[in-house]
Amino acid sequence: MDFFSQTTGAIPLILIGICGILLVFQLYFLLSVYRRLAFYKLRATQDTPASRPLSVIICARNEEENLRRYLPKILEQDYPSLK
């Protein structure tokens, strides 16, 4: 009986220590991953948004008149920020 009464005080301390060590590992992992993401720089590649075509999807049902009126204006649009 004396053994259990003496070790019951040590068990919570051991568990708290284990949780503290796991917390340190978890914080290290999270900080290292998020630090890499925060300072990640995009590399200029040939596949930039300017070199890719832009798709415009128009959903229309029974809109023949509106399509005749607005489709030429939609097709004339230019996206200089993507160049």
C-alpha positions as semicolon CSV with decimal commas, in nm:
position;residue;x (nm);y (nm);z (nm)
1;M;0,000;0,000;0,000
2;D;0,285;0,239;0,070
3;F;0,417;0,188;-0,282
4;F;0,092;0,305;-0,445
5;S;0,051;0,602;-0,215
6;Q;0,404;0,719;-0,295
7;T;0,378;0,672;-0,672
8;T;0,039;0,837;-0,715
9;G;0,204;1,174;-0,670
10;A;0,468;1,092;-0,932
11;I;0,230;0,970;-1,203
12;P;0,066;1,310;-1,265
13;L;0,410;1,473;-1,277
14;I;0,530;1,218;-1,531
15;L;0,218;1,269;-1,743
16;I;0,257;1,647;-1,729
17;G;0,621;1,610;-1,831
18;I;0,531;1,387;-2,125
19;C;0,259;1,630;-2,235
20;G;0,506;1,918;-2,207
21;I;0,760;1,737;-2,424
22;L;0,492;1,656;-2,682
23;L;0,379;2,018;-2,677
24;V;0,733;2,136;-2,748
25;F;0,763;1,894;-3,042
26;Q;0,427;2,003;-3,178
27;L;0,510;2,374;-3,148
28;Y;0,845;2,320;-3,318
29;F;0,679;2,137;-3,606
30;L;0,401;2,395;-3,648
31;L;0,636;2,691;-3,630
32;S;0,880;2,540;-3,877
33;V;0,604;2,460;-4,127
34;Y;0,431;2,797;-4,099
35;R;0,761;2,983;-4,111
36;R;0,840;2,812;-4,438
37;L;0,498;2,902;-4,574
38;A;0,524;3,263;-4,458
39;F;0,859;3,318;-4,627
40;Y;0,792;3,104;-4,933
41;K;0,870;3,292;-5,255
42;L;0,712;3,194;-5,581
43;R;0,959;3,117;-5,851
44;A;0,907;3,272;-6,192
45;T;0,829;2,993;-6,433
46;Q;0,719;2,979;-6,791
47;D;0,373;2,877;-6,675
48;T;0,277;3,218;-6,540
49;P;-0,084;3,336;-6,550
50;A;-0,001;3,558;-6,850
51;S;0,098;3,258;-7,060
52;R;-0,218;3,063;-6,981
53;P;-0,545;3,131;-7,160
54;L;-0,831;3,261;-6,955
55;S;-1,166;3,084;-6,964
56;V;-1,492;3,267;-6,913
57;I;-1,791;3,048;-6,837
58;I;-2,134;3,192;-6,901
59;C;-2,438;3,011;-6,773
60;A;-2,746;3,100;-6,976
61;R;-3,085;2,946;-7,012
62;N;-3,341;3,108;-7,239
63;E;-3,111;3,415;-7,267
64;E;-3,067;3,439;-7,643
65;E;-3,138;3,811;-7,657
66;N;-2,903;3,895;-7,371
67;L;-2,628;3,676;-7,516
68;R;-2,653;3,855;-7,851
69;R;-2,629;4,189;-7,673
70;Y;-2,356;4,116;-7,415
71;L;-2,142;3,837;-7,564
72;P;-1,939;4,069;-7,792
73;K;-1,860;4,290;-7,492
74;I;-1,752;3,989;-7,288
75;L;-1,526;3,866;-7,569
76;E;-1,363;4,211;-7,603
77;Q;-1,248;4,213;-7,242
78;D;-0,876;4,234;-7,177
79;Y;-0,695;4,134;-6,857
80;P;-0,375;4,341;-6,846
81;S;-0,303;4,244;-6,486
82;L;-0,249;3,885;-6,603
83;K;0,013;3,985;-6,858
